[in-house]
Every structure is written in structure tokens, then in C-alpha cells.
Amino acid sequence: MRKVIIIIISVVVGLFILIRIPINLRSNAYYYATHMPRNSKQYPFVPVLLGHRLPSNYVPGYEIKNIGSTRGPLIMEIDKKNVKADGDILKISEHFITYIPKKANYYNRYTIFITEDGSYDGYEKGKNIPVYSKKLTVNHLNRVQKEIKQNTPKPKVNLQWIWNIWFKIHYR
């Protein structure tokens, strides 16, 4: 009888742990994305913007909004107005970062594309992106990543090693 009770308790505890792992990974996605090993041109938080809500207190000074449909997946976008000059806009979404020098001239914008794993692959929309615009966008990517890293709470149970494996498989 004692053996059966121990087996039942072990199964229940094991199931509870197995159920809690994906919940932990999902609720702490930004912590894990900003604390994983990466190269200097990789921003793992960018692909995580698709499907994970980003609280506004993680990135103070930036506007956070969901640009996805009501019933569709979450697509978070990070915006900053008046970045370098009055009326310019910087937008970070799940696959790109865009700098728009003047709001009135929305079609004159500079976009840097981010790959599936969050790496800056060097491809830009448009042939002649000014050096200052490229530096500005990359500096803001670094700033946003640093802000998220500083402002995300540490998980109660750190499953960083599972996140790193999952990220390599899921975001290739």
C-alpha cells in the first residue's frame, strides 16, 4: 500500500513539474531571451515580440503596443518618437527595426531586417541608408535589450538552459 501511495505522489509531482516548465518559459521569455549567450549582432528579444506580451515597465520611455489582430497572435511593437529630431519615429517589431526621419514623410524610412534568430543580417531596405541612421537604429536595439535585461524580474526557478536549447531549435 505504501508503495502505491509513493508511486501516485511521484506521478502527480512529476506531472505538476512537467506542466509548470512551459508556463515558466512563456512567462519569463524576455528574461531568458536577454540573458542567453549571443553574439554582438544578435537581439533574441526581437523574435520573442511575436507571441509574448511585453509589459511597458520593461522598456520605460518607449511606447509598447500590440499590432496583432484581436483574435490572432500577439505582435508587440516598440515605438519611440522624437528620437533624434522633432517628429521622427523609431519602430521595433518582430522582424525589423525602422527609423522614420519625419512623420510627414512616412515613405522615406530606413529599415534593418532581423533574422528568425534575432540576428542583424546586414540587409537594409533601400540602397543608401545614412550611416547615422544605421548607428541610431543599432544603438536603440542595444538600449532596448539592456532595458529589458535590467527590468525583467528574475524567475523563481531559472530554466535558462532549457530556454537556450528551445530557442536554438525554434528560432533557426
Secondary structure as UniProt FT lines:
FT   HELIX           2..27
FT   HELIX           29..35
FT   TURN            40..41
FT   HELIX           45..48
FT   HELIX           56..58
FT   TURN            60..61
FT   STRAND          63..66
FT   STRAND          75..81
FT   TURN            86..87
FT   STRAND          89..92
FT   STRAND          96..100
FT   TURN            103..104
FT   TURN            106..107
FT   STRAND          110..114
FT   TURN            116..117
FT   STRAND          119..125
FT   HELIX           131..151
FT   HELIX           160..170
//
